[in-house]
Amino acid sequence: MTPTDPTLDLTLSRVILAPRRALWNAWTDPDLLARWWVPAPTVARIDRLEVRPAGGFVTSMSDDGTTFVPHTDAIFLVAEPEERLVFTNAVDSAWRPASPAPVAMAAEITFSEHPDGTEYGVVVRHGDPAARDRHEDIGFFDGWGAVTGALADLAESGAASG
């Protein structure tokens, strides 16, 4: 993992009582990703998931399960199976520079061995301190914490063991 800068980056880590394969599957299988990618009770729809460098990552979300609005339009920069994923929304899935709301970011997700399962790490990098602070203020820890909890529940249940 690239070193972090607390003035620019937000981080989260958690030990998940499941093997790395289960977490990788939950990130790379569209049906599994849809089950945890947005905080409940909002639901996610995975519109495009090409887990490879330069692959598209597009999701939508809905509060009523019927009307969906854009959520994520990004590209993967790194995809190292069961080790690391990096994506950014600063470039959209059509390879155009983007100015995403609420902030542009690059997210690095890591999966490391742990005696109890997997050390799951998240680093979300921002271009300047104001963007980092805005992301924290609008609920980074609540949102990413909630979806990490949902990911853990899914992986620990065995549903993502594939």
C-alpha positions as CSV (number, residue, x, y, z in Angstrom):
1,M,0.0,0.0,0.0
2,T,1.2,3.5,-0.8
3,P,2.0,5.6,2.3
4,T,-0.9,7.7,3.5
5,D,-1.1,11.4,4.3
6,P,-3.6,12.2,7.0
7,T,-4.2,15.7,5.5
8,L,-5.3,14.1,2.2
9,D,-6.4,10.5,3.0
10,L,-9.2,8.8,4.9
11,T,-8.5,5.3,6.1
12,L,-10.5,2.4,7.5
13,S,-9.4,-1.1,8.5
14,R,-11.1,-4.1,9.9
15,V,-10.4,-7.8,10.5
16,I,-13.0,-9.8,8.7
17,L,-13.5,-13.4,9.8
18,A,-13.4,-14.8,6.3
19,P,-10.7,-15.7,3.8
20,R,-9.4,-13.2,1.3
21,R,-11.1,-15.2,-1.5
22,A,-14.5,-14.5,-0.1
23,L,-13.8,-10.7,0.1
24,W,-12.4,-10.7,-3.4
25,N,-15.5,-12.5,-4.6
26,A,-17.8,-10.0,-2.9
27,W,-15.9,-7.2,-4.7
28,T,-15.8,-8.8,-8.1
29,D,-19.1,-10.7,-8.5
30,P,-21.8,-8.1,-9.5
31,D,-24.6,-10.0,-7.6
32,L,-22.5,-10.1,-4.4
33,L,-21.4,-6.5,-4.8
34,A,-25.0,-5.3,-5.1
35,R,-25.7,-6.8,-1.7
36,W,-23.4,-4.6,0.2
37,W,-22.1,-1.7,-1.9
38,V,-24.4,1.0,-0.5
39,P,-25.7,1.5,3.1
40,A,-29.0,-0.2,3.7
41,P,-31.9,0.4,3.2
42,T,-30.7,1.9,-0.1
43,V,-30.1,-0.7,-2.8
44,A,-27.4,-0.9,-5.4
45,R,-27.5,-1.9,-9.0
46,I,-24.3,-2.9,-10.6
47,D,-24.3,-1.5,-14.2
48,R,-20.8,-2.3,-15.2
49,L,-18.0,-4.2,-13.3
50,E,-14.9,-4.9,-15.3
51,V,-12.3,-5.7,-12.6
52,R,-9.1,-5.2,-14.5
53,P,-6.9,-2.2,-15.0
54,A,-8.8,0.3,-17.2
55,G,-12.1,-1.5,-16.6
56,G,-15.3,0.3,-15.9
57,F,-17.0,0.4,-12.5
58,V,-20.5,1.9,-12.7
59,T,-23.2,1.6,-10.1
60,S,-26.6,3.1,-9.4
61,M,-28.6,3.3,-6.2
62,S,-32.3,3.5,-5.2
63,D,-34.2,4.2,-2.1
64,D,-37.4,2.6,-3.4
65,G,-35.9,-0.3,-5.4
66,T,-37.4,1.1,-8.6
67,T,-36.0,4.5,-9.4
68,F,-32.2,4.4,-9.6
69,V,-29.8,7.3,-9.7
70,P,-26.1,7.3,-10.5
71,H,-23.8,6.4,-7.7
72,T,-20.3,5.4,-9.0
73,D,-18.8,6.0,-12.4
74,A,-15.1,5.1,-12.2
75,I,-12.3,3.0,-13.6
76,F,-10.1,0.4,-12.0
77,L,-6.4,1.3,-12.0
78,V,-5.2,-1.9,-10.3
79,A,-6.7,-5.3,-9.9
80,E,-4.4,-7.8,-8.1
81,P,-6.6,-10.9,-7.3
82,E,-7.1,-11.3,-3.6
83,E,-4.5,-8.6,-2.8
84,R,-5.5,-5.1,-3.9
85,L,-8.0,-3.1,-5.9
86,V,-7.6,0.6,-6.8
87,F,-10.2,2.7,-8.5
88,T,-10.8,6.3,-9.2
89,N,-13.8,8.4,-10.0
90,A,-11.6,11.3,-11.3
91,V,-11.8,9.5,-14.7
92,D,-15.2,8.1,-15.6
93,S,-15.9,4.7,-17.2
94,A,-15.8,6.3,-20.7
95,W,-12.2,7.5,-20.0
96,R,-13.2,11.1,-19.7
97,P,-11.9,13.4,-16.9
98,A,-14.6,13.8,-14.3
99,S,-15.6,16.2,-11.6
100,P,-17.7,13.8,-9.5
101,A,-19.9,14.8,-6.6
102,P,-19.3,14.9,-3.8
103,V,-15.5,14.6,-4.3
104,A,-13.0,13.2,-6.6
105,M,-11.0,10.3,-5.0
106,A,-8.9,7.3,-5.6
107,A,-9.7,4.3,-3.4
108,E,-7.2,1.6,-2.5
109,I,-8.7,-1.6,-1.1
110,T,-6.3,-4.2,0.4
111,F,-6.8,-7.8,1.5
112,S,-4.0,-9.2,3.8
113,E,-3.7,-12.4,5.7
114,H,-4.6,-12.3,9.3
115,P,-4.7,-15.2,11.8
116,D,-8.5,-14.7,12.2
117,G,-9.2,-14.2,8.5
118,T,-8.5,-11.1,6.5
119,E,-7.2,-7.7,7.3
120,Y,-9.3,-5.5,5.1
121,G,-7.9,-2.0,4.5
122,V,-9.3,1.0,2.8
123,V,-7.4,4.2,1.9
124,V,-9.4,6.9,0.1
125,R,-7.1,9.6,-1.3
126,H,-8.1,13.1,-2.2
127,G,-6.4,15.9,-4.2
128,D,-6.4,18.5,-1.5
129,P,-7.2,18.9,2.2
130,A,-10.6,20.6,1.5
131,A,-11.8,17.6,-0.5
132,R,-10.6,15.2,2.2
133,D,-12.4,17.2,4.9
134,R,-15.6,17.5,2.8
135,H,-15.6,13.7,2.4
136,E,-15.2,13.2,6.1
137,D,-17.8,15.8,6.9
138,I,-20.5,14.2,4.7
139,G,-20.1,10.9,6.5
140,F,-17.1,8.9,5.1
141,F,-16.7,6.9,8.3
142,D,-20.4,6.2,8.7
143,G,-20.9,5.3,5.0
144,W,-17.8,3.3,4.4
145,G,-18.1,1.8,7.9
146,A,-21.6,0.6,7.2
147,V,-20.8,-1.0,3.8
148,T,-17.6,-2.6,5.3
149,G,-19.9,-4.0,8.0
150,A,-22.3,-5.3,5.4
151,L,-19.3,-6.8,3.4
152,A,-18.1,-8.5,6.6
153,D,-21.6,-9.9,7.3
154,L,-21.8,-11.3,3.7
155,A,-18.3,-12.8,3.7
156,E,-18.6,-14.2,7.3
157,S,-21.9,-15.9,6.4
158,G,-20.2,-17.9,3.8
159,A,-22.3,-16.5,1.0
160,A,-19.3,-15.2,-0.9
161,S,-17.0,-18.2,-0.5
162,G,-17.6,-19.3,-4.1
